[in-house]
Amino acid sequence: MRLMRLFVLELRQVILGFTLLLVFITLANQFVISYRVYTQQAMTQSLEANRAYASKLADITSQLIQSLQMQLAYSAQSLSGDLDNAERREQEVQRLLSQTQSFNSVVIVDRRGEVISAAPEQLGAVGIILNAAATTQSLMVPQAMMPQPYVSPLGNLVVSPSHPIMSDTEPERYLGYISGSMYLHGNNILSRLLGTHFYGAEARIMVLSENGAVVYDSQSQHIGMTVGDMHPLWGAFMQAQAGESGAMVSTQGESQLIGYAPVKDMRWVVLVSSAQQQVVTSVGNTIGNLMEKAAPVTIITLLVIWLLAGTISAPLQILARRVRDNDKTFDDIPAWYTEAKTLKQAIEVYSKEQLQRISALNLASNTDPLTGIGNRRYLQSCMDSMREQGQSFAILALDIDHFKSINDRFGHDVGDQVIKTVAQLLKLGCREYDYVCRSGGEEFTLLLPGLDAVKALELAERLRQQIAEHSFAPVTQVTVSVGVSLWQGGVEISAALKAADKALYKAKNKGRNCTEAELL
């Protein structure tokens, strides 16, 4: 009782506790909802921004490639009638290299694949026979091309647009091609152009060629590497390869918010990605700032709640103390407190009546209305209790012999009286702590704690004899058959009950008015 008193709360504490709980739940709910809504909005905006920027950069890249092809086409046209003139070739490669600074190097290749002119001179490429896949592709197909990135003979990772040089006198005659190379690891026009328009350090821009090779990386970490199907950007790359532009959330590896777009007239792809965690962290910081701004108002609100809780609970605390101390002076308390006292008394009376009703209903639910002994519910609760305590017990299954003929000959009133008398005899013949229950119409079950098989059989036989010798006028004689079993743990109680029923059937089959046992 002392421990319980330590945890009894005052009304003021209850009011204050519940009010504060509601305030905190409301605030927490608002912040959680705001966090989720802002996070979703931020992700949507980031995806759309990445998509729009990827489309913009794809368009810029397409224009750049077209511009480079136009420069190469002009040079190819100017060399179509004078390709054998070494001085003319040298002037053209120097002009193309220095005019726009679009290329890191320029080469002219004849139809055999030999470099016949190159700039800058330090390149040392003149006389080299090209056999890389990208260069042989340009030799085999006499048309303007943007081959896949490849490693040059000098070890540079190169993307090299080319344009064929056709004879001006024989338009069908292929003389070779002119190609401008951009070193992807170096300072080139592609990196300068894309880097100039980079819109935020938190986003990453990558340009991938048709085979997934990284042509440009704003973080300069993966240039020249190939994106595989396990890469977080693979799904967006494949979508863009299909000619689509859009945005998606990658779930491979670290979640990425990716905008993608194909480069027009090429199989290149522009990807703009940002880490989802960065967006979530940014929203978290925003919510944190919001909580910080709301802190003064929240503190003032809590102080007001604390004061109101004290004001509301003070009169009721006075009333509670006076009731506790049996102080009957309520004159200085407002009238409604007297009504509260009356309500309390009514509740106390009502609670007592309810306890009495519950007790009566509980007793009725466990008692057979005809005999006054326990019913099947009571029987089950007794078995459960002894099983939990590990208490062994004997089971007697008892059935009145030829009970139907008693009802048929003497009527149901006499039959009911026979059942009541048998119940009384069983109750008188057992110990005070034995359990006697009516389990069916003329069937009874007895639970005998602590008895072994021998003593249980002795008691069963004694009860059978007492009933057989008792006068049940106007019935000439009433006999019973008894089945005995024993439960000692290790098996289900239901098995012991079935054993008792089986023993009862044995007794019935032997001619009734006898006792049989079936031990597990």
Secondary structure as UniProt FT lines:
FT   HELIX           2..6
FT   HELIX           11..79
FT   TURN            80..81
FT   TURN            83..84
FT   HELIX           86..99
FT   STRAND          105..110
FT   TURN            111..112
FT   STRAND          114..119
FT   HELIX           121..123
FT   TURN            126..127
FT   HELIX           133..140
FT   STRAND          150..151
FT   TURN            153..154
FT   STRAND          157..159
FT   STRAND          162..166
FT   TURN            171..172
FT   STRAND          174..183
FT   TURN            184..185
FT   HELIX           189..196
FT   TURN            201..202
FT   STRAND          203..208
FT   TURN            210..211
FT   STRAND          213..217
FT   TURN            218..219
FT   TURN            223..224
FT   TURN            229..230
FT   TURN            232..233
FT   HELIX           234..241
FT   TURN            242..243
FT   STRAND          246..250
FT   STRAND          256..262
FT   TURN            264..265
FT   STRAND          269..275
FT   HELIX           276..324
FT   TURN            325..326
FT   TURN            331..332
FT   HELIX           335..365
FT   TURN            369..371
FT   HELIX           376..389
FT   STRAND          393..400
FT   TURN            401..402
FT   HELIX           403..410
FT   HELIX           412..429
FT   TURN            432..433
FT   STRAND          435..438
FT   STRAND          443..449
FT   HELIX           453..469
FT   TURN            473..474
FT   STRAND          480..487
FT   HELIX           493..509
FT   TURN            510..511
FT   STRAND          515..517
//
